[in-house]
Amino acid sequence: MSNKNDQLILNHYQEEARKHGCKQTATMPDKIYRDKEIELVTNFIRKVMNDKSDNCLRILDLGCGNGAALSLVSESLSSNIYWGIDFCSDFISIANDRNLSNCTFNHGDARSLDFEDNFFDIVYSERCLINILDWEEQKLALKELYRVLKPEGFYLMLENFTDGLNNINKARSEFGLKALKEAYHNKYFDKKLFFDYINPMFTNINPVQLNSNLIDYEFTNNYMSSYFFISRFLHALLSTAVNAEFVRDTEFVKFFSFLPPIGNYAAPQAHYLQKKLS
């Protein structure tokens, strides 16, 4: 463990493991949010499998938590070989107890991955790199992702960015709602800094390119935007207006959860990155 930030993160997720065990609510109490993440991951892997005509890819879930997401993904697309790593060994113990036949779980650090160069076809992360609380160390993790991916391998990045947070807060401020803040254990990405850094290593794929020859799913960068506008702005506003407690996953929010994504009103975003050839 390298610094006090690491200890802060570890303490947080040890508590999450203690409270939630093997439940899907560990790391994300919002079920609709979680379902949208897993849906995107599953469809992206399926898209790559179809395009490559390869039914046995090597796939890494970076920051796998208790293995809840990977258990669903690996069951849906069972021909692949999966690895999950997490900084919290308590989570890894829970994940290993799932006894998933096509998954290997190990304790690990995104800044120093214990894998060979050019090993994975796909790496994906769901709110993992934002738990590294220093931009210089986030860059180390991105460099490691580049190293372990095969040439032209894919990194599906489901992480949080400051521009979406700023936009939802502008909407909230217009009606007197308090600004949403980054959690104490998160550091969101600045989009310009991020893309300037990764440009030599990765091609940023326009989602339009991914949406050809694929049924029943449309890839976007702003996949959470409409959901966040409803759940973090409109629902919060109505709750305040009638003096009701704000709770997640209400029937009101569920009713609007199938809206197509519009605008840029969510910190969580999807970016589809492909490793450039050396």
N, C-alpha and C positions, 0 to 999 in steps of 0.2 A: 504494500500500500504506500503510495508516494506522497500524499499530502492530506491536509485537513478536508479538502473537498471530497476526496475519495472516501474518507470516513463518514462524512455527512451523507453521501449517496448510499453507502453500505448500510448505515443505520436506518435510513428511510426504507430501503427495500427488505431489510431483515424484518422490520415491523410489518410491511405489506405481506410478506410470506407468513408471518405469525397470524395475522388477522384473517387472511383469505385462503391460505392453504392452496389447494388445487383449483379453486374457483376461477372462472374467467374474469371476475371483477378485480383480481389482483393487477395492479398498475393502471387500470382504467375502469372506474365505476359506472361509466356511461355505456350501456349495452349496445345502443344503436351505433354509437361511435365505433365500438369494438367490432361490431358486425360489418360495418362498412370497410374497415381496415382489412379484415380477413377475406371479404369478398374480392377486394382489389388484388390482394396478394395471390389468391387462388387463380383468378382469371389471368393475371400477368404470367404466372408460371405456365398455365395452360397455353397461353399465346406463344410463349417461347418454345414450348414442346412442339406445338403444331408447326411453327415456322422452321424449326431445326429438324423436324421429323425424328425426334429423339425422345424416347420414353424412359430414359434413365439418366437424368441430370443430377449433378452434385449441387446441393443447395444448402446455404447457410442462413439460419435465422439468427441475426446478430442482436443480442439482448433479448433472448427467448423467454425470460421470466420463468414462470412455473411450467412452461410447455403447453399452455392451454391453446394458443393459436396454432402452434406447430402440430399438435395432435389432430386438429381439424384439417389443416392443409395436407398433412401427410396421409390422412385417411382418404381424402378426396382424390389425391393424385399419388397413389400408393406405389407406382413403379419407380419413382425417384429415390435417391438416397439423401437423407437429411442430416444436418448437424445443427445443434443449438448450443450457443454459449451465452453465459451471463456472468456478470461481475459478482452477483450474490450467490454464494454457494448453497444457501438455504433454498433458493429457488431451484437450483440444479438437483438437489436431493429430491424435491417434490417432482420435478420433471422426470427423473429416472424411475420413480415409483410408478409412472404410467406404463412402463414396459412396452414402449412402442418399437415394433420390430424393425422398422426402417429408419429409426432416428438414433443418433448418438448425442448425448448431452454432456457438456464439460464446462467446468469453471474456466472463465477466460476474461481477457481485457481487450477491448476493441483497439486500444493503442498499441498492442503488441500481440498479434494473433499467432497462435501456435499451429500454423498450417504452412505447407509448402507454397512456393510461388506458383501462380497459374493453376490453382487447384479447383476452384469452383466455377460452375456455369452461371449461377445466380447467387447473389447475396441480397437479402432484404433486411431492413430495420424498421421497426415501429416504435418511434419515440425513444430510441436508444441513445443516439449521439448527443441529444440535448441534455443528457445526464452527465456529460463531460463539461465541466463548468468553466473552461478556459478555451478560447479560440485556438490558441497554439496547439493545445492537446487535441482538440477536435480535428485539426489538420493532420495530426499524427494518425488518427483513426481513419481518416479518408485516404491517406497514403497507404495504410495497411490494407484497406479494402481493395485499392487498385492492385496491390501486390498479389493478393491471393486469388483474384479473379483471372480466369483464362483470357487470353486475347479475344476481344470482342464479347467477353462475358458481360453480364448485366448487373447493375446495382439498382434495385428498387428502393427508393428513399422515401419513407413516410415519416417525415420529421416536421418540426414546427419552425415557422419563419416570422420575422418581426413585421413584415408588411401586412400580412393578413390580420395579425393582432391589432395593429394600428388602425386598420379600416373598420373592424368591428367596434373598436372603442370610439371611433368618430361617430358611428351610429348611436352607440349608447350615450355618449355625451350630449347629443342633441335632445335627449329626453331625460337628462339628469341622472342617468344610471352611472354607478361607479365604474371606473375603468377595470377591465380584466388585466391581471398581471401574470407574468411568468411565475410558475411555482418556484419556491425557494431552492428546489433541487434541479432546476432546468436553466439552460442557456439556449435561447432560440437563435437561429441562424439569420444573419444579415445577408440578403440575397445577392447584393453586388459583391461583397467580400467572398461569399461562397462560390459563385460562378467564376469570378476572376481566378480563384485558387484552383478549381478543378478543371478549368479549360484545357490545360496541357495533358491531362490524364483521361478525361471522359468526354464523350459526345453527349450532349443534352438532347434527347430524342423528343421531337414534337409528338404529342399524343395522337395527332391526326395520322401519323405514320403507323401507329399501333392498331388503329381501328379498322383496317382493311381485313377482309376475310375472317371476321370474328363475329360470332352470333351472341346476342343477348347481353352484351356488355360494352360500354363506351369508356375508354380511358380518358381522364382529364388530369390537369394539374390541381384544379380547385375542387376536388371531389367532395370536400366537406363544407364548401362555402354556403350553400343554401341551408344545409342542416344547422350550421352554426348561426346563421342569421335568424332562423326560427328559434332555436333552442337557447342561444346565448344573448339574443337581443329581444325578439318579439315576445317569447314566453316569459323572459325576465321582466319585461315592461308590464305585461298583463298581470303577472304575479304581484308586482309592486302596486299596481293600480287598485287591486282588490284586497291588498294586504294579506296575500296568501304566502305561505312558505314556498320558497323555490326548491323544487325537487326535480330529479332527472327522470327521463323515460316516462313522462306523463302521456296520457292518451292524446292530448293536444299536440305534443311534439311528434308522437308516432304517426298521427294523421298526415303531417307534412313531410315526413322523413323520406318519402319517395320522390320528392321534387328533383328535377335535374339540377346539377350544380350551376349556379349563376354568380358572376362577380368574383370578388376576392375578399371574403369576409371571414376567413378562418385561418388561424395560425397553422394548423396541420395541413400539409400539402403533399402531393405526390410528385416526385421527379424520377424520370426514367433515364438512367445513365448507362452508357455502354463504354467499356474500356477501349481506348484507342490502341491501335497497333503501334508497337515501339518503332 
